[in-house]
Amino acid sequence: MNNNIKSIAVIGSGTMGSGIAALAADKDCKVLLLDISAEAVEKGKDRIVNERNPMLSNPEKIKNIEIGTFENDFHKIADYDWICEAVVEKVDIKKDIFSKIEKYRSDSSFVSSNTSGITLKDITAGMPERLLKDICITHFFNPVKIMKLCELIPGEQTSINVIREISNFLSTVMEKGVVHGKDTVNFIGNRIGCYFMLKGLHEGKAARSSGFSIEQIDALLSKPMGLPPTGLYGLIDLIGLDVMHSVGKNLELNLPKNDVGLAFVKLPQDETAMFSNNQLGRKTGGGFYRVKKLETGEKLKETFNLNNKEWQAFKKVTIEKNLSVILEDSTEGKLAWNIMGATLLYAADLIPEIADNIFNIDRAMRWGFAWQKGPFEMLDDIGPSLVIDRCLKEGVKVPKMLQVLNESNNAKFYNNDQYLDITGIYKNIDS
């Protein structure tokens, strides 16, 4: 398929907007980068040029980017094939931006929002039909240059051609792993990933009271699970408790009323106190962990003791387990089941709500959260029948896709290059 997208106008020059603009420029696209003021957009351009990890393969490619302001240059979007909004995560601001976009864009243009969790139907409520058929969500993961995942979400009226063209451009030109999801709160990656983190914080509280340290919990929820070395608390330090607080509020308002995740949307008491004290994570110099620079120049990693609210020397923990620990009758096994096991069950109950098939969910978690395997691949490794038995033993509802698997008399979700469809039939995985 030929690429009909040759130029991109990016609205918003913050971290995500400048990242998208830089990637497009690096691929030799014509780019227009706009923001509310000259100061803001110059800052975005400076971020592209002077980041510690360069966003451009060749500094000369900055010439592919024209910068401007909303007041003076918004009309220029008429000359661009794709207009990508990347402003702050506030519905009213996004709606205002899309009203401006609709005023100036050409009939042949494509439009998208880079929101990480606000539904398209909320953003576009009351918008004209012309926009509704040409708009979708393109959720790039941060940092844009490094992260493979881009979630592509259509609205109810989005043209098939829009999805086809943008999907092709993202995969062939921007070299992204495109995952097709549905217009639901937090889409795929963040829906499952945030459940893991918020459920983890609540279960972590109980685990700490029974003798687990933060270091032990992170050691378990990392390599043994096939997860990144940050673990649970290290990941939240990276993201920030302020972001988790905001995510929780969004989920509280927009999750379906029967969603099990509703029980965990509020931060636990200890984490709420940290949030109130601006102890948010790496961005504030420390959250659950911090790195303290000594007078000698040495760096000392410390862990925040949530019991006595004091910093103490970090204690490295190594746990020689694998994913099968989830089914172990041990303290570590119970913790793994309560957090990782619960996350796998949650994912297995979200088809067809957030995606039409299992491989889009698995790809989202591998490409967006750096999991070695996706939820259904993990379930295959553990043994789906064993997980079903555990659910029945504990009186836990067997999730939808595990029911489908059981009723189809199949042993695994994947069979070579095929996946189990919600109909109980194996189908070929899309390339």
LUMDRENZA-663727 format. One line per 2 residues: their letters; for each residue x, y, z of C-alpha. Coordinates in steps of 0.02 Angstrom, whole numbers, plus 50000, padded with zeros to 5 digits. Example, Ala and Ser with C-alpha at 12.3 -4.5 7.8 and 13.67 -1.06 7.14 Angstrom:
BEGIN
as> 50615 49775 50390 ~ 50684 49947 50357
***
This chain:
BEGIN
mn> 50000 50000 50000 ~ 50063 50173 49956
nn> 50076 50299 50095 ~ 49956 50443 50069
ik> 50019 50533 50224 ~ 50170 50641 50187
si> 50147 50782 50312 ~ 50093 50797 50494
av> 50034 50945 50597 ~ 50061 50912 50783
ig> 49957 51018 50901 ~ 50047 51033 51067
sg> 50236 51034 51091 ~ 50251 50951 51261
tm> 50339 50786 51292 ~ 50223 50684 51181
gs> 50195 50815 51046 ~ 50380 50852 51024
gi> 50415 50664 51023 ~ 50287 50632 50885
aa> 50350 50782 50785 ~ 50531 50724 50802
la> 50491 50547 50746 ~ 50397 50610 50593
ad> 50538 50730 50550 ~ 50663 50590 50571
kd> 50564 50491 50441 ~ 50578 50640 50322
ck> 50398 50698 50339 ~ 50349 50880 50328
vl> 50302 50932 50505 ~ 50211 51081 50579
ll> 50227 51095 50769 ~ 50109 51216 50855
di> 50080 51273 51034 ~ 49992 51411 51129
sa> 50142 51528 51133 ~ 50309 51557 51048
ea> 50396 51519 51214 ~ 50307 51351 51230
ve> 50343 51293 51053 ~ 50524 51350 51061
kg> 50541 51246 51218 ~ 50470 51098 51123
kd> 50594 51124 50981 ~ 50736 51139 51105
ri> 50680 50974 51184 ~ 50694 50890 51013
vn> 50867 50959 50979 ~ 50948 50955 51150
er> 50877 50803 51241 ~ 51010 50696 51325
np> 50954 50553 51212 ~ 50938 50636 51041
ml> 50766 50622 50962 ~ 50836 50642 50787
sn> 50955 50522 50700 ~ 51030 50674 50612
pe> 51019 50850 50688 ~ 50997 50919 50512
ki> 50823 50842 50506 ~ 50760 50979 50621
kn> 50737 51074 50458 ~ 50587 50961 50424
ie> 50495 51046 50568 ~ 50411 51216 50555
ig> 50354 51289 50721 ~ 50217 51413 50757
tf> 50082 51473 50876 ~ 49896 51440 50884
en> 49858 51625 50858 ~ 49969 51655 50707
df> 49988 51488 50620 ~ 49839 51373 50652
hk> 49773 51403 50476 ~ 49926 51316 50406
ia> 49856 51145 50455 ~ 49754 51155 50294
dy> 49911 51100 50201 ~ 49942 50944 50307
dw> 49883 50766 50280 ~ 49869 50715 50463
ic> 49832 50828 50610 ~ 49881 50748 50776
ea> 49823 50830 50938 ~ 49939 50807 51087
vv> 49884 50936 51217 ~ 49850 50910 51402
ek> 49731 50773 51461 ~ 49580 50885 51489
vd> 49422 50856 51389 ~ 49370 51039 51377
ik> 49540 51092 51310 ~ 49542 50950 51183
kd> 49366 50994 51125 ~ 49419 51174 51098
if> 49570 51116 50997 ~ 49465 51002 50887
sk> 49343 51144 50852 ~ 49491 51244 50787
ie> 49557 51096 50688 ~ 49389 51069 50606
ky> 49382 51252 50555 ~ 49547 51250 50460
rs> 49585 51072 50403 ~ 49562 51011 50224
ds> 49428 50886 50171 ~ 49558 50752 50135
sf> 49648 50762 50302 ~ 49652 50634 50443
vs> 49636 50686 50624 ~ 49687 50601 50786
sn> 49706 50627 50973 ~ 49855 50562 51070
ts> 49755 50543 51230 ~ 49812 50403 51345
gi> 49644 50362 51420 ~ 49502 50483 51379
tl> 49376 50404 51262 ~ 49351 50475 51088
kd> 49164 50485 51114 ~ 49192 50604 51260
it> 49315 50712 51163 ~ 49206 50724 51007
ag> 49033 50739 51087 ~ 48933 50866 50987
mp> 49063 50880 50848 ~ 49010 50887 50664
er> 48994 50727 50562 ~ 49136 50782 50447
ll> 49257 50768 50593 ~ 49180 50609 50666
kd> 49215 50509 50509 ~ 49395 50569 50495
ic> 49453 50557 50676 ~ 49529 50419 50783
it> 49646 50398 50931 ~ 49831 50367 50902
hf> 49901 50332 51075 ~ 50091 50334 51064
fn> 50183 50269 51216 ~ 50320 50375 51296
pv> 50460 50398 51246 ~ 50394 50401 51069
ki> 50561 50364 50987 ~ 50593 50209 51093
mk> 50425 50130 51133 ~ 50360 50017 50996
lc> 50175 50025 51039 ~ 50046 50140 50963
el> 49864 50101 51002 ~ 49745 50142 50861
ip> 49565 50170 50916 ~ 49419 50212 50799
ge> 49260 50300 50848 ~ 49085 50238 50804
qt> 49084 50338 50642 ~ 49269 50331 50595
si> 49295 50284 50413 ~ 49380 50117 50381
nv> 49493 50209 50260 ~ 49557 50324 50398
ir> 49607 50175 50506 ~ 49685 50087 50358
ei> 49788 50237 50303 ~ 49849 50286 50476
sn> 49885 50106 50523 ~ 49989 50084 50367
fl> 50084 50245 50398 ~ 50119 50203 50580
st> 50184 50030 50541 ~ 50281 50061 50380
vm> 50346 50239 50399 ~ 50352 50267 50588
ek> 50395 50083 50617 ~ 50273 50064 50760
gv> 50188 49908 50823 ~ 50005 49950 50794
vh> 49877 49877 50911 ~ 49692 49892 50870
gk> 49582 49928 51019 ~ 49410 49995 51060
dt> 49349 50163 51124 ~ 49346 50118 51308
vn> 49428 50201 51458 ~ 49619 50183 51455
fi> 49606 50073 51297 ~ 49712 49914 51310
gn> 49885 49939 51383 ~ 49841 50064 51518
ri> 49678 49974 51562 ~ 49773 49815 51608
gc> 49936 49898 51663 ~ 49848 50018 51781
yf> 49746 49877 51855 ~ 49908 49785 51891
ml> 49983 49938 51976 ~ 49831 49993 52077
kg> 49785 49815 52128 ~ 49969 49790 52169
lh> 49973 49940 52287 ~ 49823 49875 52383
eg> 49888 49697 52393 ~ 50061 49766 52433
ka> 49990 49848 52588 ~ 49927 49680 52652
ar> 50091 49595 52603 ~ 50196 49723 52698
ss> 50091 49698 52854 ~ 50128 49511 52843
gf> 50316 49538 52833 ~ 50358 49572 52650
si> 50473 49718 52614 ~ 50454 49832 52465
eq> 50615 49758 52394 ~ 50545 49581 52410
id> 50382 49627 52323 ~ 50476 49709 52180
al> 50595 49561 52166 ~ 50445 49446 52146
ls> 50350 49559 52025 ~ 50494 49575 51903
kp> 50605 49439 51829 ~ 50507 49290 51900
mg> 50349 49356 51815 ~ 50436 49406 51654
lp> 50412 49589 51698 ~ 50538 49734 51690
pt> 50667 49746 51831 ~ 50581 49900 51906
gl> 50451 49787 51987 ~ 50290 49865 52052
yg> 50350 50007 52163 ~ 50495 50051 52049
li> 50374 50066 51902 ~ 50260 50181 51999
dl> 50410 50287 52048 ~ 50448 50304 51863
ig> 50269 50352 51819 ~ 50232 50458 51972
ld> 50101 50444 52110 ~ 50020 50603 52041
vm> 49989 50514 51877 ~ 49922 50361 51968
hs> 49806 50472 52069 ~ 49741 50554 51910
vg> 49723 50385 51822 ~ 49625 50319 51971
kn> 49503 50465 51965 ~ 49476 50439 51778
le> 49444 50253 51806 ~ 49326 50288 51951
ln> 49219 50395 51837 ~ 49226 50289 51680
lp> 49248 50105 51719 ~ 49094 49997 51692
kn> 48993 49981 51853 ~ 49030 49795 51870
dv> 49218 49810 51838 ~ 49322 49729 51976
gl> 49451 49867 51955 ~ 49334 49992 52039
af> 49384 49923 52208 ~ 49563 49983 52184
vk> 49549 50153 52098 ~ 49592 50253 52255
lp> 49771 50253 52319 ~ 49794 50161 52486
qd> 49817 50267 52641 ~ 50008 50264 52643
et> 50021 50310 52460 ~ 49890 50446 52482
am> 49999 50523 52618 ~ 50151 50516 52502
fs> 50049 50599 52365 ~ 49993 50737 52484
nn> 50174 50765 52536 ~ 50230 50779 52354
ql> 50335 50621 52373 ~ 50286 50566 52198
gr> 50433 50467 52131 ~ 50585 50505 52026
kt> 50515 50673 51968 ~ 50521 50739 52148
gg> 50684 50658 52199 ~ 50607 50506 52278
gf> 50450 50402 52303 ~ 50467 50224 52364
yr> 50651 50234 52318 ~ 50777 50373 52303
vk> 50960 50390 52257 ~ 51054 50497 52383
kl> 51218 50577 52333 ~ 51347 50571 52472
et> 51481 50702 52507 ~ 51609 50579 52438
ge> 51520 50583 52271 ~ 51454 50406 52293
kl> 51271 50368 52264 ~ 51170 50275 52393
ke> 51003 50196 52348 ~ 50873 50203 52487
tf> 50700 50131 52516 ~ 50559 50224 52603
nl> 50493 50124 52751 ~ 50305 50149 52746
nn> 50286 50089 52925 ~ 50399 50213 53014
ke> 50405 50341 52870 ~ 50595 50341 52868
wq> 50724 50310 52732 ~ 50836 50158 52749
af> 50972 50075 52647 ~ 50907 49979 52497
kk> 50923 49790 52518 ~ 50942 49695 52355
vt> 50833 49539 52347 ~ 50844 49399 52220
ie> 50701 49274 52201 ~ 50740 49118 52099
kn> 50564 49080 52041 ~ 50469 49081 51877
ls> 50289 49113 51826 ~ 50230 48948 51899
vi> 50252 49026 52072 ~ 50076 49096 52044
le> 50004 48924 52084 ~ 50121 48885 52230
ds> 50050 48862 52404 ~ 50175 48981 52483
te> 50179 49161 52543 ~ 50264 49212 52381
gk> 50139 49110 52280 ~ 49989 49190 52365
la> 50059 49364 52334 ~ 50095 49323 52152
wn> 49918 49252 52131 ~ 49838 49404 52215
im> 49927 49529 52101 ~ 49992 49447 51941
ga> 49863 49309 51940 ~ 49724 49436 51966
tl> 49792 49540 51822 ~ 49790 49390 51704
ly> 49611 49350 51755 ~ 49563 49532 51728
aa> 49638 49532 51552 ~ 49551 49368 51511
dl> 49382 49448 51549 ~ 49403 49602 51438
ip> 49368 49526 51268 ~ 49274 49589 51170
ei> 49258 49745 51278 ~ 49430 49823 51244
ad> 49489 49722 51093 ~ 49419 49591 50975
ni> 49557 49465 51001 ~ 49690 49405 51122
fn> 49843 49445 51018 ~ 49807 49632 51018
id> 49804 49625 51208 ~ 49964 49523 51216
ra> 50053 49640 51095 ~ 49997 49793 51193
mr> 50074 49727 51355 ~ 50235 49669 51271
wg> 50261 49826 51167 ~ 50192 49954 51290
fa> 50244 49886 51460 ~ 50396 49782 51412
wq> 50320 49620 51476 ~ 50414 49471 51404
kg> 50247 49390 51365 ~ 50068 49450 51357
pf> 49930 49391 51476 ~ 49867 49250 51365
em> 50043 49191 51327 ~ 50074 49188 51515
ld> 49914 49089 51544 ~ 49971 48963 51415
di> 50138 48946 51507 ~ 50055 48922 51677
gp> 49923 48803 51609 ~ 49748 48873 51581
sl> 49664 48718 51654 ~ 49763 48740 51815
vi> 49710 48922 51825 ~ 49528 48872 51798
dr> 49543 48742 51936 ~ 49615 48874 52053
cl> 49471 48992 52014 ~ 49341 48856 52049
ke> 49429 48806 52209 ~ 49429 48984 52275
gv> 49254 49026 52214 ~ 49322 49154 52090
kv> 49222 49186 51931 ~ 49307 49104 51782
pk> 49345 49245 51658 ~ 49262 49249 51488
ml> 49407 49190 51379 ~ 49452 49050 51499
qv> 49271 48993 51487 ~ 49284 48998 51297
ln> 49444 48896 51303 ~ 49368 48768 51421
es> 49208 48749 51322 ~ 49303 48729 51157
nn> 49400 48582 51230 ~ 49566 48663 51185
ak> 49717 48665 51299 ~ 49800 48829 51247
fy> 49756 49001 51183 ~ 49886 48991 51046
nn> 49915 48851 50922 ~ 50071 48890 50819
dq> 50025 49044 50714 ~ 49843 49041 50766
yl> 49748 49113 50913 ~ 49586 49061 50997
di> 49444 49175 50946 ~ 49300 49219 51062
tg> 49195 49099 50957 ~ 49307 48955 51017
iy> 49387 48933 50846 ~ 49572 48955 50803
kn> 49607 49094 50679 ~ 49765 49156 50594
id> 49857 49297 50681 ~ 49860 49459 50581
s> 50035 49505 50526
***
